[in-house]
Amino acid sequence: MRFVDEFRNAELGARLADQISAVADPSRHYKIMEVCGGHTHTIYRYGVADLLPANVELVHGPGCPVCVIPMGRVDDAIAIARQPGVILTCFGDMMRVPGGKGSLTEAKAAGADVRMVYSPLDALRIAQANRGREVVFFAVGFETTAPSTALTILRAQAERVSNFTVYSNHVTIVPPIRALLESPDLRLDAFIGPGHVCTVVGARPFHFIAAEYRKPVVISGFEPLDVLQSAYMILRQLAEGRCEVENQYTRVVPAEGNAAAFRVLADVFELRPHFEWRGLGFISQSALKISPKYAMFDAELRFSVPGVRIADPKACQCGEVLKGVIKPWECKVFGTACTPEHPIGTCMVSSEGACAAYYNFGRLTRRPRGRPAEMVS
Amino acid sequence: MTVRRDVDCEDLAHCITCSDEANRMRVLSVDADGAIAVCVDDEGRQSEVMLALTPEAKPGVEVLVHAGVALSLASRVEGNP
């Protein structure tokens, strides 16, 4: 398939791996954070890390939108779902995320009307088909997903759908990156930038990482060769003493982003003063709430939301995993008490979560280095 | 119009909307006001897609879809491996 097979070509991958080994300084240890959970998934699924030299370490960042939702917000969603007449809709991964009092799947089993959808538009269609019910969309995601929610709200307004609201948990990617860069227990050399967030916001929001913190950023695609080429571009920058924002994913990402998406986001949302991130605590101006102009679509105004705050389980080390301080297999409960079937932490729930990705594709022991079996030749 | 995807969000592949990742789809048809298209992915699965961010998308064009919105044309420039 065009634009896919060529980016999974094993021969090209081996050649890139050789180039990476040639440009990496053997006397130095490199830590490169992939911000996006989609990259984490690719790295484990295709064994990208196994192709890198031992001194080039990939660190998994906070870019899984499901993984960063705090337990209290899940409990609030369950509280909304339990209200009479409500249909709560959400993406599939959110249904299994554990809150303090169970997950949405468990709430559904106990009688709440919780339905999985593939887009906010699907939720709007459910509202149009159930005029006597209140349909709430549990919105999660970064700048990649927020335009879809915003456009759906505009569509609900245009089509005069009054029984549709959104419980917004949309977050923005730059504030947590800045928080990570300010974290004293973190040492990173560079970032693999989130390719699809950049289709919306462009490259400009990431320039501060190079300018203020002197760390290279390479915006990357999601196929295995994209990630390998991005690692090579980063190592080349470091070898040449450069700190720039480069775009590996030029076939998709325009440098300036999508102006129409900016406009719709600015119209429908406004920044929250602060928002709690799982494992990272409260981060200023890191999340989106629905603008007062569209208050009639704000579930937090229409329903009684408890505003629960719950500390993360003590045994769970999702916070350290999300900050890249520890690897998934270094967590005390990884693969024992915490598995995809019975997750304790959110990193084990979503397929984009570092723990689930490692568990599903790496299992419980580190794989020996070698050629990944899933690459096509 | 009945368009439905049969993606299992709990399998090891990406759910089309759960992640921060977009899927390549081809536009099959566009509604009268150009707002919503029916798109198909490489496995033949169809879904409704909003075109507000890519008004230039027409039938036959490939778009990058995330959460029911076409974020970008899928091949803005040629690939680079």
Interface residues (C-beta under 8 A of the other chain):
Chain A: M1 R2 F3 V4 E6 F7 N9 L12 C36 G37 G38 H41 R45 G63 C64 P65 V66 F91 G92 D93 M94 R96 M116 V117 Y118 S119 P120 L121 D122 G141 F142 T144 T145 P147 S148 T149 L151 T152 R155 P194 H196 V197 T199 V200 F222 L225 Q229 Q248 T250 R251 V252 V253 P254 N258 A260 A261 V264 S350 S351 E352 N360 F361
Chain B: R5 V7 C9 E10 L12 A13 H14 C15 I16 T17 C18 S19 D20 E21 A22 R24 A35 I36 D42 S47 E48 M50 A52 L53 P55 L64 H66 A67 G68 V69 L71 S72 A74 S75 R76 V77 E78 G79 N80 P81
